[in-house]
């Protein structure tokens, strides 16, 4: 199936956090591919603008304003899809917030706000969507949005990295639980310029230049896999389509000119000690060769 043939006609999607940036790009792309879209955001003005742009392009969309996290919001999103468009086929759980602090300065509220939106919000929306899709008995697509922070760790982002790592594990678990119902669950790891990316010192100037209308330098598109939100959206459309019906439980990265398939955690090596281990024998085994398999924190090349 060629890229020109990837269509979502007759499908209905929910996109959370779709008023701005990446979420907006996902909603617009799904709408352009033929899906009807429930546009969720906490800001009614930006959500309304996304809907207006989808409709102006010939698509169908409605707003569903509210913060994700609670079961009530999740149920309301599913109800909006059903009441306006008669069904639900696709969930893109994108909504998120940042509360960056190093560990010793991170407050309970900083941690809870990020977990509530990213992790619990994806859980409640995913659960509500799965119930609706199972009732329809026609399959479905659940797409969770991860981050390189969840793959490698990220200085100052205990809350965000933990939530994003949890989302990948959640997608893998759902891929097992929902397989018999024909519902796929995958995690997308985007690397795109956004207000969140702008908080990373290495990308602040690139983001400011991008907002000013300048092209993203080739070295960032290639070596850093860093592009625009529109560069990420085609992966969302493909995963939402019938073409990706056999793709589930995956963590797929995309940004700039690069697509990435992330590995699942795996056993690197093992060692055995007759009768069990002591601290001293563990120390000896570590320095006799286990340490050769240790992996550093952070992305490769850093």
ROMI-209116 format. One record per residue (C-alpha): y, x, z; residue number from 1; residue in one letter. Coordinates in nm, 2 decimals. Layout:
N
+--------+--------+--------+-----+--------+
:      y :      x :      z : num : residu :
+--------+--------+--------+-----+--------+
:      Y :      X :      Z : NUM :      A :
...
+--------+--------+--------+-----+--------+
***
This chain:
302
+--------+--------+--------+-----+--------+
:      y :      x :      z : num : residu :
+--------+--------+--------+-----+--------+
:   0.00 :   0.00 :   0.00 :   1 :      X :
:   0.33 :   0.15 :  -0.11 :   2 :      X :
:   0.64 :   0.16 :   0.11 :   3 :      X :
:   0.80 :  -0.10 :  -0.12 :   4 :      X :
:   0.52 :  -0.34 :  -0.04 :   5 :      X :
:   0.54 :  -0.33 :   0.34 :   6 :      X :
:   0.66 :  -0.68 :   0.41 :   7 :      X :
:   0.67 :  -0.90 :   0.72 :   8 :      X :
:   0.73 :  -1.23 :   0.56 :   9 :      X :
:   0.62 :  -1.52 :   0.79 :  10 :      X :
:   0.61 :  -1.29 :   1.10 :  11 :      X :
:   0.82 :  -1.34 :   1.41 :  12 :      X :
:   0.94 :  -1.04 :   1.62 :  13 :      X :
:   1.11 :  -0.99 :   1.96 :  14 :      X :
:   1.32 :  -0.67 :   2.00 :  15 :      X :
:   1.46 :  -0.60 :   2.34 :  16 :      X :
:   1.78 :  -0.40 :   2.38 :  17 :      X :
:   1.87 :  -0.48 :   2.02 :  18 :      X :
:   2.24 :  -0.50 :   2.05 :  19 :      X :
:   2.31 :  -0.13 :   1.98 :  20 :      X :
:   2.18 :   0.19 :   1.85 :  21 :      X :
:   1.80 :   0.22 :   1.80 :  22 :      X :
:   1.72 :  -0.14 :   1.91 :  23 :      X :
:   1.97 :  -0.27 :   1.66 :  24 :      X :
:   1.83 :  -0.05 :   1.38 :  25 :      X :
:   1.48 :  -0.19 :   1.46 :  26 :      X :
:   1.59 :  -0.55 :   1.45 :  27 :      X :
:   1.78 :  -0.51 :   1.13 :  28 :      X :
:   1.49 :  -0.33 :   0.96 :  29 :      X :
:   1.24 :  -0.60 :   1.08 :  30 :      X :
:   1.47 :  -0.87 :   0.95 :  31 :      X :
:   1.52 :  -0.69 :   0.62 :  32 :      X :
:   1.14 :  -0.67 :   0.58 :  33 :      X :
:   1.12 :  -1.05 :   0.62 :  34 :      X :
:   1.05 :  -1.11 :   0.99 :  35 :      X :
:   1.24 :  -1.36 :   1.19 :  36 :      X :
:   1.39 :  -1.18 :   1.49 :  37 :      X :
:   1.46 :  -1.27 :   1.85 :  38 :      X :
:   1.74 :  -1.03 :   1.94 :  39 :      X :
:   1.76 :  -0.95 :   2.31 :  40 :      X :
:   2.03 :  -0.77 :   2.49 :  41 :      X :
:   2.24 :  -0.79 :   2.81 :  42 :      X :
:   2.56 :  -0.80 :   2.60 :  43 :      X :
:   2.60 :  -1.13 :   2.42 :  44 :      X :
:   2.86 :  -0.99 :   2.18 :  45 :      X :
:   2.65 :  -0.71 :   2.05 :  46 :      X :
:   2.34 :  -0.92 :   2.03 :  47 :      X :
:   2.53 :  -1.18 :   1.84 :  48 :      X :
:   2.66 :  -0.92 :   1.60 :  49 :      X :
:   2.30 :  -0.80 :   1.53 :  50 :      X :
:   2.20 :  -1.16 :   1.46 :  51 :      X :
:   2.50 :  -1.22 :   1.24 :  52 :      X :
:   2.42 :  -0.91 :   1.03 :  53 :      X :
:   2.05 :  -1.01 :   0.99 :  54 :      X :
:   2.15 :  -1.36 :   0.88 :  55 :      X :
:   2.43 :  -1.22 :   0.65 :  56 :      X :
:   2.16 :  -1.02 :   0.47 :  57 :      X :
:   1.95 :  -1.33 :   0.42 :  58 :      X :
:   1.72 :  -1.31 :   0.72 :  59 :      X :
:   1.66 :  -1.53 :   1.02 :  60 :      X :
:   1.75 :  -1.44 :   1.38 :  61 :      X :
:   1.86 :  -1.58 :   1.71 :  62 :      X :
:   2.00 :  -1.42 :   2.03 :  63 :      X :
:   1.82 :  -1.43 :   2.37 :  64 :      X :
:   2.06 :  -1.27 :   2.62 :  65 :      X :
:   1.93 :  -1.13 :   2.95 :  66 :      X :
:   1.82 :  -0.81 :   3.13 :  67 :      X :
:   1.45 :  -0.73 :   3.09 :  68 :      X :
:   1.24 :  -0.67 :   3.39 :  69 :      X :
:   1.17 :  -1.01 :   3.54 :  70 :      X :
:   0.89 :  -1.24 :   3.43 :  71 :      X :
:   1.15 :  -1.51 :   3.38 :  72 :      X :
:   1.33 :  -1.31 :   3.11 :  73 :      X :
:   1.00 :  -1.22 :   2.94 :  74 :      X :
:   0.89 :  -1.58 :   2.93 :  75 :      X :
:   1.23 :  -1.68 :   2.80 :  76 :      X :
:   1.20 :  -1.44 :   2.51 :  77 :      X :
:   0.86 :  -1.57 :   2.41 :  78 :      X :
:   0.98 :  -1.93 :   2.44 :  79 :      X :
:   1.28 :  -1.84 :   2.21 :  80 :      X :
:   1.04 :  -1.71 :   1.95 :  81 :      X :
:   0.82 :  -2.01 :   1.97 :  82 :      X :
:   1.09 :  -2.28 :   1.99 :  83 :      X :
:   1.30 :  -2.14 :   1.70 :  84 :      X :
:   1.03 :  -1.99 :   1.48 :  85 :      X :
:   0.70 :  -2.15 :   1.59 :  86 :      X :
:   0.51 :  -1.83 :   1.68 :  87 :      X :
:   0.52 :  -1.47 :   1.79 :  88 :      X :
:   0.36 :  -1.17 :   1.61 :  89 :      X :
:   0.55 :  -0.86 :   1.71 :  90 :      X :
:   0.71 :  -0.72 :   2.03 :  91 :      X :
:   0.92 :  -0.41 :   2.02 :  92 :      X :
:   1.00 :  -0.33 :   2.39 :  93 :      X :
:   1.30 :  -0.10 :   2.35 :  94 :      X :
:   1.55 :  -0.19 :   2.63 :  95 :      X :
:   1.64 :   0.09 :   2.86 :  96 :      X :
:   1.90 :   0.26 :   3.08 :  97 :      X :
:   1.97 :   0.61 :   3.21 :  98 :      X :
:   2.05 :   0.72 :   3.56 :  99 :      X :
:   2.02 :   1.10 :   3.53 : 100 :      X :
:   2.01 :   1.30 :   3.85 : 101 :      X :
:   1.82 :   1.61 :   3.97 : 102 :      X :
:   1.54 :   1.52 :   4.22 : 103 :      X :
:   1.73 :   1.60 :   4.53 : 104 :      X :
:   2.03 :   1.40 :   4.42 : 105 :      X :
:   1.85 :   1.10 :   4.28 : 106 :      X :
:   1.89 :   0.78 :   4.49 : 107 :      X :
:   1.65 :   0.50 :   4.52 : 108 :      X :
:   1.87 :   0.28 :   4.31 : 109 :      X :
:   1.88 :   0.54 :   4.03 : 110 :      X :
:   1.51 :   0.55 :   4.03 : 111 :      X :
:   1.45 :   0.18 :   4.06 : 112 :      X :
:   1.70 :   0.08 :   3.78 : 113 :      X :
:   1.53 :   0.29 :   3.52 : 114 :      X :
:   1.17 :   0.19 :   3.62 : 115 :      X :
:   1.27 :  -0.18 :   3.63 : 116 :      X :
:   1.41 :  -0.18 :   3.28 : 117 :      X :
:   1.19 :   0.06 :   3.09 : 118 :      X :
:   0.85 :   0.03 :   3.26 : 119 :      X :
:   0.85 :  -0.31 :   3.43 : 120 :      X :
:   1.05 :  -0.47 :   3.15 : 121 :      X :
:   0.79 :  -0.34 :   2.90 : 122 :      X :
:   0.51 :  -0.47 :   3.12 : 123 :      X :
:   0.65 :  -0.82 :   3.17 : 124 :      X :
:   0.74 :  -0.86 :   2.81 : 125 :      X :
:   0.41 :  -0.71 :   2.69 : 126 :      X :
:   0.21 :  -0.94 :   2.92 : 127 :      X :
:   0.40 :  -1.25 :   2.80 : 128 :      X :
:   0.37 :  -1.15 :   2.44 : 129 :      X :
:  -0.01 :  -1.07 :   2.48 : 130 :      X :
:  -0.07 :  -1.42 :   2.63 : 131 :      X :
:   0.12 :  -1.58 :   2.34 : 132 :      X :
:  -0.06 :  -1.38 :   2.08 : 133 :      X :
:  -0.40 :  -1.44 :   2.23 : 134 :      X :
:  -0.34 :  -1.81 :   2.23 : 135 :      X :
:  -0.25 :  -1.80 :   1.86 : 136 :      X :
:  -0.57 :  -1.60 :   1.79 : 137 :      X :
:  -0.42 :  -1.44 :   1.48 : 138 :      X :
:  -0.37 :  -1.08 :   1.62 : 139 :      X :
:  -0.03 :  -0.92 :   1.68 : 140 :      X :
:   0.16 :  -0.60 :   1.73 : 141 :      X :
:   0.30 :  -0.45 :   2.05 : 142 :      X :
:   0.52 :  -0.15 :   2.01 : 143 :      X :
:   0.65 :   0.04 :   2.32 : 144 :      X :
:   0.93 :   0.29 :   2.29 : 145 :      X :
:   0.86 :   0.63 :   2.46 : 146 :      X :
:   1.05 :   0.95 :   2.46 : 147 :      X :
:   0.99 :   1.33 :   2.44 : 148 :      X :
:   1.09 :   1.33 :   2.81 : 149 :      X :
:   0.77 :   1.14 :   2.88 : 150 :      X :
:   0.57 :   1.38 :   2.67 : 151 :      X :
:   0.71 :   1.71 :   2.81 : 152 :      X :
:   0.92 :   1.63 :   3.11 : 153 :      X :
:   1.30 :   1.66 :   3.12 : 154 :      X :
:   1.53 :   1.83 :   3.37 : 155 :      X :
:   1.73 :   1.57 :   3.56 : 156 :      X :
:   1.52 :   1.27 :   3.44 : 157 :      X :
:   1.25 :   1.21 :   3.70 : 158 :      X :
:   1.29 :   0.84 :   3.66 : 159 :      X :
:   1.32 :   0.83 :   3.29 : 160 :      X :
:   1.04 :   1.08 :   3.22 : 161 :      X :
:   0.80 :   0.90 :   3.46 : 162 :      X :
:   0.88 :   0.56 :   3.29 : 163 :      X :
:   0.83 :   0.69 :   2.94 : 164 :      X :
:   0.51 :   0.87 :   3.03 : 165 :      X :
:   0.39 :   0.55 :   3.18 : 166 :      X :
:   0.47 :   0.35 :   2.87 : 167 :      X :
:   0.24 :   0.58 :   2.66 : 168 :      X :
:  -0.04 :   0.52 :   2.91 : 169 :      X :
:   0.03 :   0.15 :   2.90 : 170 :      X :
:   0.00 :   0.14 :   2.52 : 171 :      X :
:  -0.33 :   0.32 :   2.53 : 172 :      X :
:  -0.46 :   0.08 :   2.80 : 173 :      X :
:  -0.35 :  -0.22 :   2.61 : 174 :      X :
:  -0.51 :  -0.09 :   2.29 : 175 :      X :
:  -0.84 :  -0.12 :   2.47 : 176 :      X :
:  -0.78 :  -0.45 :   2.64 : 177 :      X :
:  -0.64 :  -0.63 :   2.34 : 178 :      X :
:  -0.86 :  -0.49 :   2.06 : 179 :      X :
:  -1.10 :  -0.79 :   2.05 : 180 :      X :
:  -0.80 :  -1.01 :   2.00 : 181 :      X :
:  -0.68 :  -0.81 :   1.70 : 182 :      X :
:  -0.36 :  -0.70 :   1.88 : 183 :      X :
:  -0.25 :  -0.34 :   1.84 : 184 :      X :
:  -0.05 :  -0.15 :   2.10 : 185 :      X :
:   0.13 :   0.18 :   2.01 : 186 :      X :
:   0.41 :   0.39 :   2.15 : 187 :      X :
:   0.68 :   0.53 :   1.93 : 188 :      X :
:   0.86 :   0.85 :   2.04 : 189 :      X :
:   1.20 :   0.84 :   1.86 : 190 :      X :
:   1.43 :   1.14 :   1.84 : 191 :      X :
:   1.76 :   1.00 :   1.71 : 192 :      X :
:   2.12 :   1.04 :   1.78 : 193 :      X :
:   2.23 :   0.78 :   2.02 : 194 :      X :
:   2.46 :   0.74 :   2.33 : 195 :      X :
:   2.16 :   0.86 :   2.53 : 196 :      X :
:   2.11 :   1.17 :   2.31 : 197 :      X :
:   2.48 :   1.25 :   2.35 : 198 :      X :
:   2.42 :   1.32 :   2.72 : 199 :      X :
:   2.21 :   1.63 :   2.62 : 200 :      X :
:   2.45 :   1.92 :   2.60 : 201 :      X :
:   2.28 :   2.07 :   2.29 : 202 :      X :
:   2.33 :   1.76 :   2.09 : 203 :      X :
:   2.67 :   1.64 :   2.22 : 204 :      X :
:   2.87 :   1.79 :   1.93 : 205 :      X :
:   2.62 :   1.68 :   1.67 : 206 :      X :
:   2.64 :   1.32 :   1.80 : 207 :      X :
:   3.02 :   1.33 :   1.80 : 208 :      X :
:   3.02 :   1.46 :   1.44 : 209 :      X :
:   2.77 :   1.19 :   1.35 : 210 :      X :
:   2.99 :   0.92 :   1.50 : 211 :      X :
:   3.29 :   1.07 :   1.30 : 212 :      X :
:   3.09 :   1.02 :   0.98 : 213 :      X :
:   2.96 :   1.37 :   0.92 : 214 :      X :
:   2.61 :   1.44 :   0.79 : 215 :      X :
:   2.35 :   1.56 :   1.04 : 216 :      X :
:   2.28 :   1.93 :   0.96 : 217 :      X :
:   1.95 :   2.00 :   0.79 : 218 :      X :
:   1.83 :   2.23 :   1.07 : 219 :      X :
:   1.86 :   1.95 :   1.32 : 220 :      X :
:   1.68 :   1.70 :   1.09 : 221 :      X :
:   1.40 :   1.94 :   1.03 : 222 :      X :
:   1.36 :   2.18 :   1.33 : 223 :      X :
:   1.47 :   1.93 :   1.60 : 224 :      X :
:   1.34 :   1.61 :   1.42 : 225 :      X :
:   1.68 :   1.46 :   1.50 : 226 :      X :
:   1.82 :   1.19 :   1.27 : 227 :      X :
:   1.98 :   0.85 :   1.28 : 228 :      X :
:   1.84 :   0.53 :   1.43 : 229 :      X :
:   1.78 :   0.42 :   1.07 : 230 :      X :
:   1.54 :   0.71 :   1.03 : 231 :      X :
:   1.32 :   0.57 :   1.31 : 232 :      X :
:   1.31 :   0.21 :   1.19 : 233 :      X :
:   1.06 :   0.25 :   0.91 : 234 :      X :
:   0.79 :   0.35 :   1.16 : 235 :      X :
:   0.86 :   0.03 :   1.35 : 236 :      X :
:   0.82 :  -0.18 :   1.04 : 237 :      X :
:   0.50 :  -0.01 :   0.93 : 238 :      X :
:   0.34 :  -0.05 :   1.28 : 239 :      X :
:   0.44 :  -0.41 :   1.28 : 240 :      X :
:   0.28 :  -0.47 :   0.94 : 241 :      X :
:  -0.07 :  -0.56 :   0.82 : 242 :      X :
:  -0.09 :  -0.21 :   0.67 : 243 :      X :
:  -0.12 :  -0.07 :   1.03 : 244 :      X :
:  -0.39 :  -0.32 :   1.15 : 245 :      X :
:  -0.63 :  -0.03 :   1.23 : 246 :      X :
:  -0.37 :   0.18 :   1.41 : 247 :      X :
:  -0.37 :   0.14 :   1.79 : 248 :      X :
:  -0.34 :   0.34 :   2.11 : 249 :      X :
:  -0.13 :   0.60 :   1.94 : 250 :      X :
:   0.18 :   0.79 :   2.03 : 251 :      X :
:   0.37 :   0.85 :   1.71 : 252 :      X :
:   0.70 :   1.05 :   1.70 : 253 :      X :
:   0.96 :   1.02 :   1.43 : 254 :      X :
:   1.31 :   1.15 :   1.38 : 255 :      X :
:   1.51 :   1.31 :   1.10 : 256 :      X :
:   1.27 :   1.43 :   0.84 : 257 :      X :
:   0.96 :   1.46 :   1.06 : 258 :      X :
:   0.68 :   1.24 :   1.18 : 259 :      X :
:   0.46 :   1.35 :   1.47 : 260 :      X :
:   0.12 :   1.25 :   1.59 : 261 :      X :
:   0.10 :   1.33 :   1.97 : 262 :      X :
:  -0.23 :   1.42 :   2.13 : 263 :      X :
:  -0.40 :   1.23 :   2.40 : 264 :      X :
:  -0.45 :   1.42 :   2.73 : 265 :      X :
:  -0.77 :   1.62 :   2.71 : 266 :      X :
:  -0.98 :   1.86 :   2.91 : 267 :      X :
:  -0.88 :   2.22 :   2.83 : 268 :      X :
:  -1.16 :   2.39 :   3.02 : 269 :      X :
:  -1.39 :   2.35 :   3.32 : 270 :      X :
:  -1.56 :   2.58 :   3.58 : 271 :      X :
:  -1.84 :   2.51 :   3.82 : 272 :      X :
:  -1.92 :   2.65 :   4.16 : 273 :      X :
:  -2.26 :   2.59 :   4.32 : 274 :      X :
:  -2.22 :   2.40 :   4.64 : 275 :      X :
:  -1.85 :   2.32 :   4.58 : 276 :      X :
:  -1.52 :   2.51 :   4.59 : 277 :      X :
:  -1.32 :   2.68 :   4.86 : 278 :      X :
:  -0.96 :   2.78 :   4.84 : 279 :      X :
:  -1.07 :   3.14 :   4.80 : 280 :      X :
:  -1.32 :   3.08 :   4.51 : 281 :      X :
:  -1.06 :   2.86 :   4.34 : 282 :      X :
:  -0.81 :   3.15 :   4.36 : 283 :      X :
:  -1.07 :   3.39 :   4.22 : 284 :      X :
:  -1.16 :   3.15 :   3.93 : 285 :      X :
:  -0.80 :   3.09 :   3.85 : 286 :      X :
:  -0.72 :   3.46 :   3.82 : 287 :      X :
:  -1.05 :   3.53 :   3.64 : 288 :      X :
:  -0.96 :   3.31 :   3.34 : 289 :      X :
:  -0.86 :   2.95 :   3.42 : 290 :      X :
:  -0.50 :   3.06 :   3.42 : 291 :      X :
:  -0.53 :   3.15 :   3.05 : 292 :      X :
:  -0.54 :   2.77 :   2.99 : 293 :      X :
:  -0.23 :   2.68 :   3.20 : 294 :      X :
:   0.04 :   2.50 :   3.00 : 295 :      X :
:   0.41 :   2.54 :   3.06 : 296 :      X :
:   0.65 :   2.26 :   3.12 : 297 :      X :
:   0.89 :   2.15 :   2.86 : 298 :      X :
:   0.87 :   2.13 :   2.48 : 299 :      X :
:   0.71 :   2.40 :   2.28 : 300 :      X :
:   0.95 :   2.67 :   2.17 : 301 :      X :
:   1.18 :   2.62 :   2.47 : 302 :      X :
+--------+--------+--------+-----+--------+
***
